[in-house]
């Protein structure tokens, strides 16, 4: 079974999977106290829970629009499981590289990021910082709250977390409009509608992963007994926005007039070299979850193809 925020979203899922053995329950606001109590009281035979819901956008008027759903949504479902669902064996929480990175070290080319790292941001940082900082704080504090819950409450279940950076890959087939594109793929929409022609935007975080590998990581973390109690940094490696352009040019010649020409400034690694960027260690997820990471070319090509199918680029 799965939960969504509205009957409209429930209908989209039901229509996309006709005949599937799938129950869709509605939880309108995951940030309210007891948000998941009714669901957990009603469905008492659940063995695994994947908590993936958390807002990732920067169009906020109040920092709590990001902080509360992330933090309270996570603790609310954990409390409900402990109280009403003794059959649950494991909870998998979708966290983020945002909960791993330390902003002060993002310019350090010798830094190697792994699951051992934690973002040092506080709630006050989230309240007082710009939207990007608020998002990073929300993911950090939500994941910390989950681990603290398990440590203090000693529930009937164990915990695993999945920590991806930028997530690329084909969009879901029931996407209703381009306005619904996830934040990570929004850059690719901008590329194929011509917004990169004058200058390629800065890449930001130079780490990425394909959405299908993220999905596999969730399933493997659920099914492998040894995954309990672990964080998993799921990333396929480094990229720059500049590297995306020739992939799109080679695979979608019909978009040639929308793409930046060779020599267009921007979007590169610092100093023009990957050697100047921080490093990463994804060996734990590779080995323990059995992930064979998608290539950047495959992920970009599949992403752009799916975007064109829903009307982008016109």
N, C-alpha and C positions, 0 to 999 in steps of 0.2 A: 504494500500500500504506500501511497505518497500523500503529502499535504501540499496545498496551494493556498493562496490568499483570497481567491474569489471563485464563484461559480463559473465565471467567464473563462478563467484559466483552467478550471477543472474540465470544462467542455472541450477545450483545445486538446488536452491530453487524451480524453476519452475518444475524440474523433480521430486522433492520430494513431491510436492503437485499438481499433475495433476488434472486439472478441477477446481481448487480452484479459487474463485473470488478474485484474488490477483494481484496487479500491482507491478512490480519490477522496480525501477528507479536506475540509476547509478550515484553516486557521487564519483568521483575518489579520491579526497583528501579533507577530511573534515577540514583541517587546513588552507585552502586558504580563502581569503576574499570572501564573497558572495557564499560560497560553496553550500548552499541550496536554493539560490534565484530562480533558474530555476524551481526546484521541487515545491516550494511553489507557484510560479506564475502559474504553470500548473495545479496543483491539488487544486482547490479552495474550495472544500467542506469538507475538513478534520476538524474533531471536536476535536480529541485528538492526541497528539504526544508523543511517547516514545523514548527518546534519550538514547540509550544503548551503543553507540560506544565510546570506549576509549582503547588505547593499554595497555595490562597488560603482560609485559615480561621484562626481564632484559638484553637482548642481544642488547645493544645500543652502538653506537660510539659517540653520541652527546646527551646530556640531553634533548635537544629540540625535539628529536624524540618521547619522551613521553609527554613533557610539552605542545607543540603546538597543537597536535591533541586533547588532553583533554580539554584544556582551549579554544582555538580558535574554535574547533568543537562545543563546547557548546554555546558560544556566537554567533557564526555564525547562528546556527539554530534558536536561540531566536530572533535575529534581522530579519531574513527572515520571521518568523511567524508573528511578529508584523507588518512588512511592507506589506506582501502580503497575509496573511491568517487570516482575521478577524473572520472567522468561528471557529477558534480553541478556545476551552474552557479551556483546561488544558494541561500542559506539565509535563511528568514524566521523571525525569533524574535518570539514574543509577549511583549512587555515590558509596561509599565504606566505610567500617569500617576504612579504611586508612584516611578518612576525619574526623573521630571522635577521633582516638587515639592520645595520646601525648606520644611520645617515652620515655620521661623521667619518665613516670608513669607506664610503662609496667612491671616493676619489683615490683610494689606495690600490695601486695596481698589483701589489703583492698579497692582498687579502684573499684568502680562500674561504668561501662561504659553505657552511654545512648545517646539518640539523643541530649541531652543538651550539650554534649562535642564537642569541635572542636580541630582538630590538629592545633598547632600553627606555623607550618612550613611556610616559606616564599618562594618566587620565587628564591631568592638567595640560599636558602637551596637546592632547587631542582637542580639548576645549579651546585653547588659545591659538593654535596653529592654523595655517591655511588648510583647505580641504584635503590636499594630498597627505598632509601630516595627520589630519583627523582620521582618514581612512587607515593609514598604517597603524595608528594607535588603536583603532577599533579592532583590527585583526589580531594585534598583539595581545590586547587585554582580554579578548574573547578566548583565545587559545590558552592563555595563562589561567583564566577562570576555570576552564575545563580540567586542566591538570590539577589545579588546586582542589577542585570538587572531588576528584577521584582520590586524591591523597587524604583529604580530611573526612569525607563521608563514607569511604570504604564501601562503595555500592556493589551490587551483584554483577556488574559488568566491568570490563576493562576498556581502555581507550586507545585509539590510534589517530594521528592527525596527518593530513596530506597538505604539503606546503608548496604550491606552484607559484612561479613568477607570472610574466605575461602569458596568457593562454590564447594560442591561435588554433585554427582548425575550422572545418565546415560548420556553418550555422545549422540549427535545427530546422527541420523541414516545415514546422508550423509557425515560423517567424511571421508575424503579421505585418510588419513594416520595418524599413531601415532604421526607424527611430528606436527600435528594440534591440539593435546590435549591441553586444556586450562591449565594455570599454576597451578591452584589449584589441578587438577586431575593428574598432572604430577608425583606427589609423588606416587600415586597408581600404575602408570605404572612402576615406579622404583621398587616398592615393588614386583610386580608379575613377574618381569624379574630377580629377585634375587639380586638386588643392596642393599637390606637391610640386607643381611645374616650376614655380619660381624659386622655391627653396625646400629642401627635404627637412622635415622637422627633426629636432633632437630626439634620439632614441629613448632617453630616460634610463630605465633599467635595461641593461644589456643581456638579460636572461629570458628564455622563453621555453614553452613546452606545448605540445599538441594536445588538444582537448581529449582526444581518444586515449592518449597515454594517461592523462589525469583520471579518466573514467576507469581505465584498467587498474590504476593504482588503488582506487577506492575499492574495487571488487577484490583485488588480491589482498588488501589489508583487512578486508572483512573475512575472507575465507581461509587465510593462512594463520594457524594458531599462534605461531611465533611472532606475528606482527603486533600483538597486543602490547601496550605500554610503550610504543615507539612513535617518534615523529619521522616523517619521510619528506625530504627535500626532492621534489620531482621537477627536474629541468633537463631539457635536451642539450643545453649549452648556450653559448654566446651568439648574439646576432647584432646587427645594426640595421637601421631603417634603410641605409644606402644599399645593403645587400639584398633587400627585398625587390628593389626596382628591376634589376636584370632578370630575376626569376619571372616576374610578371611579364616583362617585355618578350621573353623567349617563349612563354607558354600562351600568351594572349595577344597576338599581333594586332587584333582589332582595337586594342586599347592604346595603341602607339601614340596617338595625338593627345592623350590625357596624361602621359607619363613624363617625368623629368628627363631631359636629355643628358647624355654623358657630360660630366663636368658641372652639373648643377650642384651648388654648394649645400652643405648640411648633411645631417643624418649619419655621420661617420663615427668611428671609434675615436676616443681622445688621441690627438696627435696622428690620426690616420692609421693607427695600428691596434690590433687586438691585444698585443702584448702589453699595452698600457692600461688594460681593463682588469679589474679584479677577476679572480678565478672562482671555480666552483668544484664541489665534490658531491657527485650524485651516485656514488658507488653503493651506498646503502640501499637506495630504492632500486637500483639496477639489479643488485644481487638478491636482496631479500624479497622483492616483489616481482622479479623476473621481467622487468620492462626492457623492451628493445625500442629505443627512442626513434620516433619518426624524424626524417630529415627536414631541414628548413624548406627545401624545395618542394617536397611533397605537401607539407603543411600549408605553405603559402599558396601553392597551386590549387589544392582542394578548397582552401578558404575562398580564394577569389572566384573559383568556379561556382561555389554555392552562393556567393554574394550576387554574381551576375544572374543566377537563376531566380533570385527574388527581386530583381529589378535595379540593382546598383549599377552604376556606370552609364545610365541612360541620360 
